[in-house]
């Protein structure tokens, strides 16, 4: 088993691309997080009211597929910037990642197929598929992130001849070894956080009966999320990755700052939801999600979530798993040009869909007629 006693120095571009990948994951969880939460809320708020579920579906209908692009971009950036990290993840965590893929696929099917037949039983099935897919993706990702904070034991298996420093690895433990108590708490925490985040989104996007239900439910969900974030954050920061050699005292302090900000953001969301200040409530939950992800990625900075044999990090780390300096430099140039364009387009797209939705102002459904992909 190949481990290192002292960390390899981290280059500036390696640190930059770890930061950019973190930002991409934050974007995914903030934007797709309320999609997932809305999908799970179908069965919590309106299990027996198909017209109300239709409002909720259309509240995320224009942007759910665009939000998933953040995940694809994060995966692509990981592949290009840190191929050793990517290779180790997809070889050792094949089954969990396959479950995530299944959840994403069936969610997409539910959006596209639910409107092909206007009968209620047909739509009920696809709404359930959406809820199950949303729950599955969030739970597995939450368990996975918690395991990275805990540290996944790996041993080095290969080096790329074109880059003598590039190392990939293989996991010591497999699928069932991932479901430790801390990891399960992480999975449940992310599920509840996304449900609360989705409720805040629906508070901004709906009116009528759906909004009444959301206003009664959202503060409760947010306060439950506050408790879980607090438990998860304290457990993570006190129990795991406290000896990360890539983090100095400032990095350790950042973990606590991000955890506290996540708790404060969700507490603010609960407060403003109770006051029916839905825009501020959504901002609070978005900040909470962003800080929760930032806390997790700060914990795995340098180690990439891996540990070695008897040392707090493995041979597969930010320095040894990265691409060459030239590759990272070219990626940075393209990112500087393209990322602002993508951000501006995303902001513009969200400004096009600002009106609230209610049962009474949706187009009528005609038997056998498809009214939009998410109708």
C-alpha positions in Angstrom: 0.0 0.0 0.0 1.5 3.3 -1.1 1.1 6.3 1.2 3.1 9.4 1.9 4.4 10.8 5.2 4.5 14.4 4.0 2.1 16.1 1.7 3.2 17.0 -1.9 3.2 20.8 -2.3 -0.1 22.0 -3.9 0.3 24.3 -6.9 -1.8 27.4 -7.4 -3.7 26.1 -10.4 -4.5 22.9 -8.5 -5.9 24.9 -5.6 -7.8 27.1 -8.1 -9.5 24.2 -9.8 -10.4 22.6 -6.5 -12.1 25.9 -5.7 -13.9 26.0 -9.1 -15.1 22.4 -8.7 -16.4 23.4 -5.2 -18.3 26.3 -6.8 -19.8 24.0 -9.4 -21.1 21.6 -6.7 -22.4 24.6 -4.7 -24.3 25.7 -7.8 -25.7 22.2 -8.4 -27.0 21.8 -4.8 -28.4 25.3 -4.6 -30.2 25.2 -7.9 -31.0 21.5 -8.3 -31.5 21.2 -4.6 -34.8 23.0 -4.7 -35.8 20.8 -7.7 -35.1 17.7 -5.6 -36.9 19.2 -2.6 -40.0 20.1 -4.7 -40.1 16.5 -6.1 -40.1 15.1 -2.6 -42.8 17.6 -1.6 -45.2 16.2 -4.2 -46.0 13.4 -1.8 -45.7 15.4 1.4 -48.0 18.3 0.6 -50.3 17.1 -2.2 -50.3 13.4 -2.5 -54.0 13.2 -3.1 -54.4 16.5 -5.1 -53.1 16.0 -8.7 -53.9 19.6 -9.7 -51.8 21.0 -6.9 -48.9 18.6 -7.8 -49.3 20.0 -11.4 -48.6 23.5 -10.0 -45.5 22.2 -8.2 -44.3 20.4 -11.3 -44.6 23.6 -13.4 -42.9 25.6 -10.7 -39.6 23.8 -11.6 -40.5 22.7 -15.1 -38.6 25.5 -17.0 -35.3 25.0 -15.3 -34.9 21.5 -13.8 -32.9 20.1 -16.8 -30.7 23.2 -16.9 -29.9 22.9 -13.2 -28.6 19.3 -13.7 -26.0 20.7 -16.1 -24.1 22.0 -13.0 -23.6 18.3 -12.0 -22.4 17.4 -15.5 -20.0 20.4 -15.5 -18.7 19.5 -12.1 -18.0 15.9 -13.3 -16.4 17.1 -16.5 -14.2 19.6 -14.6 -13.1 16.8 -12.2 -12.3 14.5 -15.1 -10.2 17.2 -16.8 -8.5 18.8 -13.8 -8.1 15.7 -11.5 -8.3 12.5 -13.6 -6.8 10.5 -10.7 -9.6 11.6 -8.4 -12.2 10.9 -11.1 -10.8 7.5 -11.9 -10.7 6.5 -8.3 -14.3 7.6 -7.6 -15.8 5.9 -10.6 -14.0 2.6 -10.1 -14.4 2.4 -6.4 -17.9 4.0 -6.0 -19.5 2.5 -9.2 -22.7 1.2 -7.5 -23.5 4.5 -5.6 -22.8 6.6 -8.7 -25.0 4.2 -10.7 -27.8 4.7 -8.2 -27.4 8.5 -8.6 -27.6 8.0 -12.4 -30.8 5.9 -12.1 -32.4 8.6 -9.9 -31.6 11.3 -12.4 -32.8 9.3 -15.3 -36.2 8.4 -13.8 -36.7 12.0 -12.7 -36.2 13.1 -16.3 -38.6 10.4 -17.5 -41.2 11.6 -15.0 -41.0 15.2 -16.3 -41.2 14.3 -20.0 -43.7 11.5 -19.8 -46.3 12.6 -17.2 -48.1 14.9 -19.7 -48.3 12.3 -22.5 -51.6 11.0 -21.0 -54.0 13.2 -19.1 -55.4 10.4 -16.9 -54.8 10.9 -13.1 -53.4 7.4 -12.5 -50.8 7.9 -15.2 -49.7 11.2 -13.7 -49.7 9.8 -10.2 -47.2 7.1 -11.3 -44.8 9.6 -12.8 -45.1 12.0 -9.9 -44.2 9.1 -7.6 -41.2 8.3 -9.8 -40.1 11.9 -9.5 -40.3 11.8 -5.7 -38.5 8.5 -5.5 -35.8 9.6 -7.9 -35.3 12.9 -6.1 -35.0 11.2 -2.7 -32.6 8.5 -4.0 -30.2 11.1 -5.6 -30.1 13.3 -2.5 -29.7 10.5 0.0 -26.9 8.8 -1.9 -25.1 12.1 -2.5 -25.5 13.0 1.2 -24.1 9.6 2.3 -21.2 10.0 -0.2 -20.2 13.5 0.9 -20.3 12.4 4.5 -17.9 9.5 3.6 -15.5 11.9 2.0 -15.5 14.0 5.2 -14.9 10.8 7.2 -12.1 9.7 4.8 -12.3 6.8 2.4 -9.3 4.5 2.7 -7.6 3.9 -0.7 -4.3 2.5 -1.9 -2.5 3.7 -5.0 -2.7 1.4 -8.1 -1.4 3.2 -11.1 0.6 6.1 -12.5 0.2 7.7 -15.9 3.3 7.4 -18.0 2.7 10.9 -19.5 2.5 12.5 -16.1 4.8 10.9 -13.6 3.0 12.5 -10.6 -0.5 11.3 -11.7 -1.8 8.5 -9.4 -5.2 6.8 -9.2 -6.3 4.4 -6.5 -8.7 1.7 -5.4 -10.9 1.5 -2.3 -10.3 -0.7 0.7 -14.0 -0.8 1.5 -16.9 -1.2 -0.8 -20.6 -0.4 -1.0 -22.0 -1.5 2.4 -19.0 -0.1 4.2 -20.3 3.4 3.2 -23.4 3.3 5.4 -21.9 4.2 8.7 -23.9 6.2 11.3 -22.2 9.4 10.4 -22.8 8.9 6.7 -26.5 8.1 7.3 -26.9 11.3 9.3 -25.3 13.1 6.4 -27.7 11.6 4.0 -30.8 12.4 6.1 -29.5 15.9 6.7 -29.2 16.6 3.0 -32.7 15.2 2.3 -34.3 17.4 4.9 -32.3 20.5 3.8 -33.4 20.0 0.2 -37.0 19.6 1.3 -36.8 22.8 3.2 -35.1 24.5 0.3 -37.8 23.3 -2.1 -40.5 24.6 0.2 -38.8 28.0 0.1 -38.8 27.9 -3.7 -42.5 27.0 -3.8 -43.2 29.9 -1.4 -41.9 32.2 -4.1 -43.4 30.5 -7.1 -46.9 29.5 -6.1 -50.2 31.0 -4.8 -53.6 29.7 -3.7 -54.0 26.4 -2.0 -50.4 25.3 -2.7 -49.0 28.4 -1.1 -51.2 28.0 1.9 -49.8 24.5 2.5 -46.2 25.6 1.8 -46.6 28.5 4.3 -47.7 26.0 7.0 -45.0 23.5 6.2 -41.9 25.5 5.3 -40.9 26.8 8.8 -41.3 23.4 10.4 -39.1 21.8 7.7 -36.5 24.6 8.1 -36.3 24.2 11.8 -35.8 20.5 11.5 -33.0 21.2 9.0 -31.4 23.5 11.5 -31.2 20.8 14.1 -29.8 18.2 11.7 -27.2 20.7 10.2 -26.1 21.5 13.8 -25.7 17.8 14.7 -24.0 17.0 11.4 -21.7 20.0 11.4 -20.5 19.5 15.0 -20.0 15.8 14.4 -18.1 16.4 11.2 -15.8 19.2 12.6 -15.0 17.5 15.8 -14.9 13.9 14.8 -13.4 13.8 11.3 -10.6 15.3 9.2 -9.2 17.2 12.2 -5.7 16.1 11.2 -5.8 17.1 7.6 -2.1 18.1 6.8 -3.2 20.3 3.9 -5.3 22.5 6.1 -3.7 24.9 8.5 -5.5 26.6 11.4 -7.3 29.0 9.1 -8.7 26.1 7.1 -10.0 24.4 10.2 -11.5 27.7 11.3 -13.2 28.0 7.9 -15.0 24.7 8.5 -16.6 26.1 11.6 -17.5 29.4 10.0 -19.2 27.6 7.1 -21.1 25.3 9.5 -22.3 28.2 11.6 -23.3 30.2 8.5 -25.2 27.2 7.2 -27.2 26.9 10.5 -27.8 30.7 10.5 -29.0 30.7 6.9 -31.5 28.0 7.5 -32.6 29.5 10.8 -33.2 32.8 8.9 -35.1 30.9 6.2 -37.4 29.5 8.9 -37.9 32.9 10.5 -38.7 34.7 7.2 -40.9 31.8 6.0 -42.9 32.2 9.2 -43.3 35.9 8.4 -44.3 35.1 4.8 -41.2 36.9 3.4 -40.7 34.2 0.8 -37.9 35.8 -1.1 -35.7 36.3 1.9 -36.6 32.8 3.1 -35.3 31.4 -0.2 -32.1 33.4 0.1 -31.6 32.1 3.6 -32.0 28.4 2.5 -29.8 29.0 -0.5 -27.0 30.4 1.7 -27.4 27.4 4.1 -27.1 24.9 1.3 -24.0 26.8 -0.2 -22.3 26.9 3.2 -23.0 23.3 3.9 -21.3 22.2 0.7 -18.5 24.7 1.3 -17.9 23.2 4.7 -17.7 19.7 3.3 -15.3 20.6 0.5 -13.1 22.6 2.9 -12.8 19.4 5.0 -11.5 17.4 2.0 -9.2 20.1 0.6 -6.0 18.4 -0.4 -6.9 14.9 0.6 -9.8 14.7 -1.9 -11.7 12.7 0.8 -9.2 9.8 0.9 -7.0 8.5 3.7 -4.0 6.1 3.5 -2.7 3.3 5.7 -2.1 4.9 9.2 -1.8 8.4 7.9 -4.5 11.1 7.5 -4.2 11.2 3.7 -3.5 8.9 0.8 -1.1 8.8 -2.1 -4.1 10.0 -4.2 -4.4 13.6 -3.3 -4.8 17.0 -4.9 -1.2 17.1 -6.1 -0.8 13.6 -7.3 -4.3 13.2 -8.9 -4.2 16.4 -11.0 -3.5 17.0 -14.6 -0.4 18.7 -15.9 0.3 22.4 -15.4 -0.3 23.1 -19.0 -3.7 21.4 -19.0 -4.8 23.3 -15.9 -3.6 26.6 -17.5 -5.5 26.0 -20.7 -8.6 25.1 -18.7 -8.3 28.2 -16.7 -8.1 30.4 -19.8 -11.3 28.8 -21.2 -13.1 29.1 -17.9 -12.3 32.8 -17.6 -14.0 33.3 -21.0 -17.0 30.9 -20.7 -18.0 30.9 -17.0 -19.2 34.6 -16.9 -21.3 33.9 -20.1 -22.9 30.9 -18.5 -23.6 32.8 -15.2 -25.1 35.7 -17.1 -27.3 33.3 -19.1 -28.4 31.5 -16.0 -29.4 34.7 -14.3 -31.2 35.9 -17.4 -33.1 32.6 -17.7 -34.4 32.8 -14.1 -35.6 36.4 -14.7 -37.9 35.1 -17.4 -39.9 32.9 -15.0 -40.9 35.1 -12.1 -44.7 34.9 -12.0 -46.5 32.8 -9.4 -48.5 29.8 -10.4 -51.8 28.5 -9.0 -54.3 25.8 -10.0 -56.6 28.4 -11.5 -54.1 30.0 -13.9 -52.6 26.9 -15.6 -53.7 26.0 -19.1 -56.6 23.5 -19.2 -55.7 19.9 -19.8 -57.3 18.2 -22.7 -57.7 14.5 -22.8 -54.9 12.9 -24.9 -53.2 16.3 -25.5 -49.7 17.1 -24.2 -49.6 20.6 -22.7 -45.9 21.2 -22.4 -43.2 18.8 -21.2 -44.0 19.3 -17.5 -47.8 19.9 -17.8 
